[in-house]
Each structure stands twice: as C-alpha cells, then as structure tokens.
C-alpha cells in the first residue's frame, strides 16, 4: 500500500472537504472513547507535550556551537551560512536532573530560488543546562515538498514514555507530524516515532521514523475534492500503540505493537472498530526492523477495504 511519507537522508552520524472534516471529528471522538481501554491494557502511554520554558535559545546556540550552527528564533545571526530554526521542542529528561531533551527542525538561511522542495535539518540533542554543555547529538535531514510541512506548531514533540530497552537503558523518543496531503490523497502515514540511545557524544537512532498512524481512503461516488451530498466513501485508520515485550533480540527488548483499526464512512454503513495485535519488531544490532510490522498493518487496513468493495 502506498502511503504519503517523507524520504530521510542520513547526515553525519477541495477534497470532500466538509464531509472529510466531519469524518475526522468522528474518528477523533472514537479515539477519545477508546482511550480508557488503551490506558488499561498498555504500559506505554507517551507524553507528547514539550516544555517551551525549557527551550533557552541563547544556551542552545552556545552549546550547539560549531557542531550545528543554528540561529534560533529571536537571536542575531553571526554567519550568513547558518541554518535557521523552523520548529523547536524541549523537555526535561526523566531521572536526569539538569538534562534537557531538545528536538529541532532547521532550514538554510538562504533558500534555493524558485524551488519546489527544500532541505530541512533535524537534530535531537541532550543538553546539560547546569554545566552548559552539549552531551549527545543526532542530525539528519529530509526534503520537504508539497506533501510535507515541518513549519507548524506541533510538528515535533518529545516522547518520554518508558522505552526501557534493557535494564538501565531507556530510549529517548521523538514524534514528528509533518505530512500535509492534498484533497485527493489515498494513503497517508503520520505520527512518526523515533527512538534514540545515548552512545557517548552521539544519539544513535534505533527506530527511525516509524509511522504510528496510517490512513487509507476509498472513494466510490461523487466529487472527491468538493462537498457533494451524493458522494460515498470511507476512511480507514490504523492507530498503533506499543509495549516492551519480554523477549529480546541482539541485546535489546522486542517491541510489541497493537493496532486500533477503525473505519469512518460517509453515506455508507459503519463497521465496528477492532483492536488487534500487529506483530513484534526486533532489533538487528543496529536498528529495529520495521518491515514485518508494516506489512501486517497494511494487511489489516486492506482487509477493511475489501469489506467495503461491494459498495463500489
């Protein structure tokens, strides 16, 4: 199944608009009603909020220094070739006084002329505020295009869930939500989860942007990019949660996924939501291998879609 998502490159280390909005509101309500079930059955509930009061930009500019030259919002530029802050999230690191987790998107100060795409840098860092020191850093970049937008409130969030991958080792989580599809989308994947382990001066990604929400749309009748009372279609969502399994692979605990699969139809009968296992993700010594879990989730959504094919 083809989902709209952004390509990542390592670096050093309209629509049925009115009906769609109604449909989205209904889907969100169902997720809210399901929340008590998820909380009761999953040990990992992530906190998505960042604490902007912890984002001391002058300190960040100082500690990043030559490692990653970024002009943070409100500060004076010192070099025309520096990057510029696009989005920023900060949060205290649980169990480590004075340490702050920082995630930021940044773009070149001078963008290419008449370009439909742009490079967006992504950095995650551990900063000791008391010692004014950069402890550990990850950098990579993506290419932003018409289907993605890293510049909006909420595009980055620090996830301090209990990702205890082995005794005494808790991964640092970051979530990003940058996909912005047009009205005629068919498949979209969002809420990408990154997990990092501290390896001296480097934050090593062991899970690189695995999408925790996947949506597919079937359209059967009417106008796909306008409000038409005669239109018929359905949006299928697979919303994932994970817990830490009791088994291990190459020294790190396996990740157990579960999917809440829902269908939000317009002018069609509804189908009951399902909460089903979605497989184990195993560490291969460098990364968690996500292909098997992704295929299983695609299969769950495709099974939903087949149930609605009779309305085509």
TIPA-688742 format. One record per atom (N, C-alpha, C, O): x, y, z; residue in three letters. Coordinates in steps of 0.02 Angstrom, whole numbers, plus 50000, padded with zeros to 5 digits. Each point is the difference from the previous one (the first is absolute). Layout:
N
XYZALA...
REM end
This chain:
312
500424994050000UNK499585006050000UNK500445006250000UNK500475000450039UNK499395004349918UNK500415006049994UNK499755005550046UNK499455002549990UNK500964999350059UNK499835005350046UNK500435006149984UNK500584999349981UNK499135006650028UNK500395006249992UNK500445000850061UNK499765000450057UNK500904999849931UNK500475001050056UNK500625003549972UNK500085000749940UNK500365001650105UNK500595003949979UNK500624995749999UNK500104995950045UNK500345004949904UNK500644996449999UNK500495003150048UNK500065006150004UNK500304989650033UNK500525002550047UNK500684998049975UNK500104994449976UNK500395010250030UNK500684998949977UNK500465001150059UNK499975005350031UNK500474989849987UNK500465001050056UNK500475005849987UNK500205001349943UNK499995002350110UNK500475005649994UNK500474999550059UNK499835002050056UNK500754995549931UNK500524999450052UNK499794995150053UNK499465002450017UNK500584994650004UNK499904995050053UNK499514995049969UNK499814995150032UNK481725067349301UNK500244995249988UNK499724993450002UNK499444998949977UNK500924996650051UNK499814993450022UNK499275000150018UNK499675005349999UNK500094989350017UNK499304999950023UNK500065003950065UNK499934997150054UNK500195009749942UNK500275003650057UNK499535000050060UNK500214998250055UNK499175003849935UNK499555000450057UNK499884993150030UNK500044999150061UNK499834996049895UNK499894993250025UNK500634997350033UNK499974996550051UNK500615005149920UNK500634997650028UNK500115002750070UNK500224996350044UNK499625010149968UNK500075002850067UNK499524996750049UNK500194998650057UNK499195000249920UNK499534996450043UNK500274993150016UNK499974997750058UNK500304998949891UNK500274993350009UNK500595000050048UNK500054995650043UNK500395009449950UNK500585000450045UNK499785001150072UNK500284997050045UNK499225007349965UNK499765001250068UNK499724993650030UNK500114998650059UNK499524997549900UNK499734993750025UNK500554995150018UNK499964996650051UNK500565003249907UNK500554995450014UNK500365002050064UNK500184995650040UNK499925010949972UNK500335002250061UNK499584998450061UNK500274998250052UNK499065002549942UNK499574998450056UNK500064992650018UNK500014998250059UNK500024997549889UNK500064992950014UNK500654998550036UNK500034995750044UNK500515007849937UNK500654998850033UNK499975002350073UNK500304996850043UNK499345008749970UNK499935002450069UNK499624994950042UNK500184998650057UNK499284998649913UNK499604995050037UNK500404993750012UNK499884996550050UNK500595001949905UNK500414993950008UNK500575000950050UNK500304995150021UNK499855011249998UNK500595001350041UNK500014996150065UNK500534997450018UNK498915002150020UNK500024996150062UNK500214992849988UNK500354997150041UNK499434999949902UNK500194993249985UNK500754999549988UNK500344995550026UNK499935009349935UNK500714999949985UNK500425001050062UNK500514996750010UNK499275007950034UNK500385001350061UNK500014993950045UNK500494998650034UNK498964997849967UNK499954994350045UNK500414994149976UNK500224995950041UNK499915003649893UNK500314994049973UNK500705001249974UNK500334995249981UNK499925010950017UNK500675001349975UNK500415003650052UNK499785005150028UNK500834992449987UNK500415003250050UNK500345006449975UNK500265003950040UNK499734997349894UNK500345005849972UNK499505005149977UNK499664999149950UNK500285006450087UNK499595005649980UNK500465006049994UNK500285002350050UNK499805000249890UNK500515005149989UNK499745006950014UNK499415001449991UNK501045002950031UNK499845007050013UNK500265004149942UNK500605000449989UNK498945002749973UNK500215003549939UNK500185007350012UNK500285003149955UNK499574999550103UNK500115007250009UNK500745001550011UNK500354996250034UNK499885009349938UNK500665002650015UNK499935005850048UNK499465002950006UNK501074998950027UNK499985005650046UNK500425005649970UNK500615000150006UNK499055004749961UNK500365005349966UNK500405004350049UNK500495003249981UNK499314996850084UNK500385003850049UNK500714997150008UNK500455003650023UNK499654990049958UNK500654996950005UNK500445001449939UNK500594998349999UNK499115004849950UNK500385001549939UNK500355006750008UNK499755005249977UNK500824994850056UNK500395006150009UNK500445000949938UNK500544997249996UNK499225006849957UNK500315000449934UNK500715002650002UNK500434997649962UNK499725007250081UNK500695002450005UNK500474994550022UNK500554999349974UNK499224996650074UNK500414994450023UNK500084994949943UNK500554997449990UNK498915001249974UNK500054995149946UNK500485002349946UNK500404996149975UNK499575010350007UNK500465002749950UNK500734999250023UNK500444998649960UNK499675002450105UNK500674999550027UNK500254992849999UNK500564998749978UNK499034996650046UNK500244993150007UNK500024996449932UNK500424995649991UNK499145006249963UNK500044996949933UNK500635002349965UNK500344995949968UNK499835010550037UNK500625002749974UNK500154997749930UNK499585000449956UNK501044997150033UNK500214997849934UNK499734993149982UNK500034998049942UNK499694998350107UNK499734993449984UNK499415000649952UNK499924995849955UNK499675009350055UNK499435001249955UNK499815007450005UNK499685002050048UNK500525001949903UNK499905007250003UNK499285001749983UNK499804999949941UNK499815001850110UNK499295001749992UNK499895006850031UNK500215001350056UNK499455003149907UNK499775006350030UNK499304998850027UNK499524999149962UNK500425000850105UNK499354998750031UNK499585006450000UNK500265005549997UNK499104993550005UNK499525005549996UNK500155005450051UNK500114998550059UNK499915007849918UNK500115005650045UNK500725001850010UNK500155005050034UNK500324991049939UNK500715001450009UNK500305002749935UNK499754998849946UNK500805004950061UNK500335003049943UNK500414994949962UNK500334995750030UNK499665004849905UNK500394995649958UNK500735002250000UNK500155005949999UNK500314989250004UNK500715001650000UNK500334998049934UNK500575002149987UNK499094994049972UNK500294997749938UNK499444998849950UNK499504996850016UNK500585005749922UNK499474999349950UNK499894992849980UNK499484998449971UNK500994997250044UNK499934993049981UNK499694995750055UNK499944993949992UNK499875009150062UNK499684996250054UNK499314997749979UNK499705002649953UNK500064992550084UNK499314997749993UNK499555004050047UNK500245003150047UNK499114996949938UNK499515003850039UNK499494995350031UNK499754995449967UNK500115005750097UNK499504995950035UNK499325000349965UNK499765005449981UNK499944988750010UNK499344999549970UNK499484997750051UNK499445002550001UNK500744992850041UNK499574997550053UNK500454997650057UNK500564997849987UNK499205002750074UNK500424998350058UNK499564997250056UNK499485002750015UNK500754991750015UNK499664997150058UNK500534998050051UNK500534997549981UNK499335003650083UNK500474998450053UNK499624996950058UNK499425001750012UNK500904993850024UNK499684996950058UNK500534997250046UNK500524997549978UNK499365002850088UNK500464997050048UNK500064992649988UNK499514996649985UNK501115000850023UNK500124992849994UNK499844996750066UNK500335001650050UNK499194993949953UNK499824996850063UNK500594996450032UNK500364996349967UNK499735004950098UNK500534996650038UNK500685003149994UNK500484997550030UNK499595008049932UNK500655003249991UNK499935007550014UNK499855003849954UNK500254998350108UNK499945007150017UNK500455004349955UNK500584998349987UNK499165007349991UNK500355005049960UNK500084998049926UNK500225004149960UNK499594989850022UNK500054998149930UNK499345001349964UNK499464998650026UNK500605004149914UNK499425001749959UNK500074996549932UNK500535000049970UNK498924997250006UNK499974997249932UNK499765005549953UNK499515003350014UNK500854997649932UNK499845005249952UNK499904996849931UNK500404995949979UNK499075006149987UNK499894997949930UNK499845006249960UNK499615004250021UNK500694996349920UNK499895005949959UNK500024998349926UNK500374995649978UNK499225008049984UNK500075000349927UNK500345006649984UNK499895005050033UNK500534995049914UNK500335006249980UNK500105000049925UNK500064994649969UNK499975011350001UNK500065000749928UNK500575004649983UNK500205004150042UNK500074995549896UNK500545004749981UNK499755007250002UNK499425001449985UNK501025003050034UNK499835007150002UNK499795002549931UNK499515003749994UNK500864994449955UNK499835001949931UNK499734994049963UNK500364995249986UNK498985005049998UNK499684994549966UNK500135000549924UNK500085005549974UNK499934988749991UNK500085000249928UNK499445003949967UNK499424999550021UNK500745004449927UNK499495003949965UNK499544995449960UNK500234995349968UNK499125006250034UNK499504996649961UNK500044992450007UNK499944996349952UNK500165001550108UNK500054992850013UNK499354997550031UNK499725003250045UNK500054990949932UNK499404997150029UNK500154995850061UNK499544997950035UNK501095000849977UNK500204996050058UNK500545003850038UNK500315004649973UNK499804993550089UNK500545002950039UNK500254994750049UNK499624995850023UNK501025004649993UNK500284995750051UNK499815002650069UNK500075005950014UNK499704989650028UNK499845001750070UNK500434995750045UNK499984993849996UNK500425009450046UNK500424996450047UNK499604997850060UNK499515003250020UNK500704991350010UNK499684997250060UNK500554998450049UNK500474996349984UNK499485006450076UNK500504998750052UNK499654998250065UNK499495002950018UNK500804992250017UNK499784998250068UNK500625000250044UNK500524997449981UNK499425005650077UNK500595001050042UNK499824999050073UNK499435001050022UNK501084997050016UNK499975000250073UNK500445005750023UNK500585000549981UNK499145003950061UNK500365005950023UNK499995000250076UNK499484999250031UNK501115001849998UNK500065001050072UNK499975007650012UNK500475003649985UNK498974998750042UNK499915007250008UNK500445002850055UNK500245005749994UNK499884990550059UNK500405002550055UNK500735000949978UNK500315005050017UNK499954990249945UNK500705000449977UNK500065003649933UNK500555001049975UNK498885000949995UNK499985003449935UNK500424996049949UNK500485002549971UNK499304991250021UNK500404995449959UNK499544995749957UNK499484997650023UNK500725001449915UNK499664995449955UNK500274993050013UNK500594998749990UNK498984996750032UNK500224993450019UNK500004995149942UNK500474996149992UNK499005004149967UNK499924995149947UNK499565002949945UNK499555003950015UNK500584994349921UNK499665003249945UNK499874995249943UNK500424995749985UNK499005005049983UNK499844996649937UNK499795005349950UNK499625004650017UNK500614994849920UNK499775004449946UNK499844995849939UNK500344995149985UNK499155006949979UNK499824997049936UNK499625005349961UNK499915005550025UNK499864992949916UNK499615004949963UNK499464996549959UNK500054994149983UNK499435009850000UNK499484997749956UNK499935005149945UNK500255005650005UNK499404992549942UNK499855004649946UNK499255001450002UNK499594995749986UNK500245010550031UNK499315002050006UNK499735001649930UNK500335003249960UNK499054994450027UNK499695001449935UNK499275001950011UNK499805001850056UNK499794997749891UNK499315002250005UNK499584995950047UNK499475002250022UNK500754991749995UNK499614995750044UNK500225000250072UNK499714996650042UNK500815007449974UNK500255000450068UNK500095007250021UNK500105004449958UNK499864996850107UNK500095006750026UNK500254999550072UNK499634998250045UNK501025003349964UNK500294999650067UNK499895006350041UNK500165000250060UNK499565005149909UNK499935006450033UNK499295000950025UNK499595003449968UNK500264993750089UNK499355001250032UNK500064997750072UNK500404995750016UNK499185007350027UNK500024998350071UNK499784992850009UNK499454998249980UNK500964997850051UNK499844993050011UNK500334995349952UNK499884994050003UNK500555008549951UNK500344995649953UNK500524995650035UNK500184994849973UNK500065007350086UNK500474996150040UNK499764999550072UNK499725004850027UNK500384989450004UNK499844999150070UNK500494995150032UNK500204995149968UNK499995006150094UNK500424995550038UNK499564994750032UNK499505001750032UNK500694992049960UNK499614994450028UNK500424996850056UNK500504996849986UNK499285004250076UNK500384997350057UNK499664993750028UNK500014998950061UNK499704997149895UNK499724993650022UNK500554995450026UNK500595001249989UNK499214993650047UNK500494995450031UNK500254994949949UNK499814994150003UNK500615008149952UNK500284995649950UNK500634996750029UNK500565001649978UNK499354994050070UNK500554996650034UNK500214994049958UNK499714994650005UNK500795006349953UNK500194995049951UNK500464994650029UNK500064994649972UNK500255006850084UNK500324994950041UNK500115003050068UNK499875006050010UNK500364990050037UNK500075002450069UNK500465006150002UNK500584999749979UNK499165005850048UNK500395006050008UNK500075004249937UNK500365005050000UNK499304993149945UNK500065003749937UNK499295001949975UNK499624995649980UNK500235010750023UNK499365002549975UNK500125004349938UNK500405004750001UNK499264993749946UNK500075003849938UNK499665006850006UNK499535000950039UNK500715003949922UNK499715006649995UNK499555000149939UNK500214998249945UNK499175003950065UNK499524999949945UNK499855007049974UNK499985004950037UNK499934995649897UNK499795006249967UNK499464998149950UNK500054995149964UNK499425008950034UNK499464999149951UNK500015005949952UNK500125005750019UNK499744992849917UNK499935005449952UNK499374998949958UNK499824994349984UNK499865011250000UNK499394999849960UNK500065005549947UNK499845005850014UNK500384992449927UNK500155005149949UNK499644998849934UNK500055004149954UNK499584990450040UNK499674998549937UNK499375004249992UNK499595000250046UNK500355003349898UNK499425004249985UNK499754998449930UNK500205003249951UNK499374991750043UNK499774997849934UNK499515004949969UNK499675003950035UNK500284995949899UNK499485003849966UNK499334996550006UNK499944995050034UNK499555007849933UNK499334997450009UNK499914993049970UNK499564996350022UNK500835002049928UNK499884993749964UNK500434994250026UNK500144995349962UNK500085005050100UNK500444994850026UNK499644993250004UNK499394999750007UNK500994995049987UNK499744993250007UNK500294996650062UNK499644996450035UNK501015004649977UNK500324997050059UNK500455005050033UNK500395003449967UNK499584997150099UNK500405004750039UNK500254996650063UNK499634996350032UNK501015004749985UNK500274997550063UNK500315005850038UNK500375004049971UNK499484996450094UNK500225005850040UNK500234997650069UNK500034994050014UNK500135010950028UNK500204998850069UNK500604995250002UNK499974994750030UNK500585007449938UNK500594995849995UNK500384999950067UNK500155005350028UNK499994988749996UNK500354999150064UNK500734998449988UNK500174995449962UNK500275008450070UNK500724998850001UNK500204998050071UNK499765003050048UNK500684992149958UNK500294998150064UNK500765000449994UNK500304997649952UNK500015005650099UNK500735001150000UNK500314997150063UNK499705000150054UNK500914997249938UNK500404998050057UNK500625004350004UNK500295001849949UNK499914999950112UNK500585004350011UNK500644995849993UNK500114995350038UNK500305006449913UNK500644996649988UNK500555005350004UNK500265002249948UNK499934999750113UNK500515005250007UNK499755006549970UNK499455002350018UNK500935000849936UNK499805006449972UNK499474999549946UNK499785005049973UNK500014988850011UNK499534999049945UNK499354996950027UNK500024995450041UNK499415007249936UNK499364996750011UNK499874995449941UNK499905002449944UNK500094991150068UNK499914995249946UNK499264998449992UNK499684997850047UNK500045003349893UNK499314998049988UNK499954992449993UNK500334997149957UNK499264999750084UNK499884992849994UNK499324998749969UNK499874994449978UNK499705010650021UNK499374999749962UNK499955006849965UNK499985005250032UNK499994994649901UNK500065006149961UNK499355001849964UNK499894998049943UNK499695005750093UNK499415002849968UNK499484994949980UNK499775000049943UNK500044995650104UNK499474995149985UNK499325003250011UNK499865002550054UNK499724997349894UNK499355003450003UNK499504996350043UNK499864994149989UNK499885009450062UNK499544997050048UNK499265001049983UNK499574997150033UNK500295006849915UNK499325000749975UNK500024999249925UNK500385003549966UNK499214992150008UNK499964998749927UNK499285000349979UNK499574996850029UNK500305007049919UNK499315001049976UNK499974998649926UNK500465001649962UNK498984995450017UNK499864998849929UNK499295002149986UNK499554999350042UNK500345003249897UNK499335002349982UNK499754996449938UNK500374999349951UNK499024998450052UNK499654997349942UNK499475005049979UNK499635002650041UNK500344998649894UNK499495004749975UNK499614996449945UNK500284997449952UNK499065002550056UNK499584996149956UNK499575004249953UNK499874997949943UNK499915007950080UNK499525003849959UNK500045007450017UNK500125001950057UNK499785002449891UNK499965007150011UNK500655003649988UNK500444997649964UNK499615008350066UNK500575004449989UNK500494999350058UNK499835001350058UNK500794996849926UNK500484998650054UNK500285006450031UNK500214999950058UNK499795005749906UNK500295006250025UNK499485005650007UNK500175005849992UNK499214992450023UNK499495005050012UNK499484997150048UNK500004994050013UNK499565010250011UNK499474997850045UNK499404997849958UNK499685004249968UNK500174989450033UNK499474997249958UNK499604995250044UNK500274995050023UNK499095006549987UNK499594995850043UNK499924992949973UNK499834995550038UNK500295003649898UNK499914993449970UNK500654995950002UNK500004994149981UNK500545008850042UNK500634996450002UNK499974994350050UNK499655000350051UNK500744994449934UNK500044994350045UNK500734997850005UNK500364999649950UNK499854999150110UNK500684997650010UNK500124998350073UNK499545000450041UNK501094997849974UNK500164998150069UNK500755001150011UNK500414999049955UNK499765003150106UNK500705000750021UNK500144994650052UNK499644999350049UNK500894996949939UNK500214994750046UNK500645002350036UNK500475002349969UNK499534997050098UNK500585002050041UNK500274993950038UNK499614996050026UNK501055003549977UNK500334995450046UNK500445004250046UNK500515002749979UNK499294997750084UNK500365003950050UNK500374995250046UNK499694995650031UNK500975005249974UNK500424995150034UNK500195002250070UNK500085005950014UNK499984989250030UNK500325000950065UNK500534994550006UNK499964994949966UNK500535006250077UNK500504994950009UNK500144998950074UNK499905004450042UNK500334989749973UNK500234998350067UNK500664996249993UNK500184997849945UNK500185001650110UNK500644996649999UNK499884992650013UNK499734998150052UNK500484997649902UNK499894992850006UNK500484996950050UNK500495003250019UNK499374990750001UNK500434996550047UNK500594996749965UNK500494998150033UNK499495001349901UNK500544997049961UNK500495005349977UNK499855005950000UNK500754991849981UNK500535004649979UNK500334997549936UNK499984994149984UNK500325010649979UNK500384998449940UNK500635004449998UNK499955006150003UNK500634990849991UNK500645003549998UNK500075005050057UNK500255005649991UNK499534992450068UNK500125003950060UNK499475005150018UNK500035003050054UNK499484998249902UNK499475004850016UNK499324996549997UNK499894995449960UNK499665006950083UNK499344997050004UNK499615001149934UNK500085005249968UNK499514989950014UNK499575000749942UNK499445004950015UNK499825001150057UNK499915001949890UNK499455004750005UNK499364996749975UNK499984997649943UNK499515002250099UNK499374996849982UNK499495005449981UNK499875004650038UNK499854994849902UNK499545005049974UNK499284997350001UNK499874994049993UNK499685010750016UNK499284998649998UNK499675005549960UNK500185005850006UNK499334992349954UNK499675004849956UNK499265000650018UNK499654995050009UNK500115011249996UNK499295001450002UNK499805001749928UNK500195005349975UNK499424990449994UNK499805000849930UNK499285002449999UNK499554996850028UNK500335008949940UNK499345003049998UNK499845002249929UNK500455001349960UNK498904999250025UNK499775002349935UNK499495005550012UNK499534999250039UNK500555006449926UNK499555005750007UNK499675001449932UNK500295003549959UNK499124993750030UNK499685000749934UNK499595006449995UNK499785002850051UNK500114999549889UNK499515005249987UNK499514997449948UNK500194998049944UNK499175002150075UNK499454997449959UNK500064992549986UNK499784997549948UNK500534998950100UNK500064992849996UNK499914997150071UNK500105003650049UNK499724989949957UNK499944997050067UNK500674999750036UNK500534999849968UNK499455000250098UNK500614999750040UNK500204992850015UNK499614995349993UNK501035004050028UNK500284993650020UNK500325000950069UNK500325005150012UNK499594990150032UNK500265000650068UNK500765000350002UNK500344996749961UNK499925007550085UNK500735000450010UNK500284993450026UNK499654996150032UNK500995002849953UNK500344994150025UNK500675002050032UNK500335004649976UNK499854992150078UNK500665000850030UNK500354993249994UNK499784995150031UNK500755004649929UNK500314993649983UNK500765000550007UNK500285005449992UNK500064988950022UNK500735000050000UNK500265001649931UNK499704998249950UNK500875005450047UNK500295001949936UNK500734997849993UNK500355002549957UNK499874992950085UNK500654997049990UNK500555002750046UNK499915004950036UNK500674991749961UNK500595001850038UNK500525003249955UNK500094997949942UNK500255007150084UNK500555003149964UNK500654998250037UNK500055001150061UNK500444996149903UNK500604997450031UNK500615004249980UNK500045002649944UNK500424998150103UNK500625003849989UNK500504995549965UNK500094994250019UNK500255008449928UNK500474996049962UNK500735001550016UNK500454997749966UNK499665006250087UNK500675002050018UNK500145007249984UNK500455003150029UNK499164999749923UNK500075007049982UNK499335003750005UNK499965005650026UNK499514991249948UNK499345003149997UNK499464994950016UNK500114993949993UNK499315008550028UNK499414995750003UNK499744999249929UNK499895004949965UNK500014988850014UNK499764998649933UNK499235000749998UNK499644996350034UNK500135008549926UNK499295001750002UNK499594996949944UNK499395000550000UNK500944996249952UNK499654997849940UNK499424995250016UNK499465000649972UNK500674994650072UNK499484995050016UNK499395003150032UNK499434998349981UNK500675006250067UNK499445003350032UNK499625004349950UNK499395000149999UNK500985003549958UNK499675004349949UNK499574995849954UNK499445002049983UNK500814992249995UNK499604995749956UNK499384997550035UNK499464999649969UNK500604998750095UNK499424997550037UNK499475005550006UNK499404998649994UNK500815007550019UNK499525005650006UNK499675001349933UNK499395001149997UNK501004998849949UNK499715000949933UNK499474994749987UNK499485001449971UNK500674992450051UNK499514994649990UNK499365001250038UNK499464998549974UNK500595004250087UNK499395001450039UNK499575005349965UNK499394999349997UNK500945006049977UNK499625005249967UNK499704997549934UNK499435001649984UNK500954994449979UNK499754997349937UNK499414995450011UNK499544999849959UNK500464996450096UNK499424995850016UNK499385004250012UNK499454998149979UNK500645007650054UNK499445004750009UNK499745002549933UNK499395000349989UNK501075001449968UNK499805002749935UNK499614995049959UNK499535001849964UNK500664991850041UNK499644994849962UNK499284999450023UNK499564998349961UNK500315003150103UNK499324999550026UNK499545005449970UNK499394999249998UNK500925006249977UNK499605005449971UNK499974999949924UNK499665004149969UNK500704991250000UNK500034999849927UNK499314998849969UNK499895001949942UNK499654995050094UNK499344998649972UNK499615006449985UNK499514999949964UNK500725005850065UNK499655006349989UNK500285003849939UNK499755005349983UNK500764991849985UNK500305003549944UNK499525000049939UNK500175002749948UNK
REM end
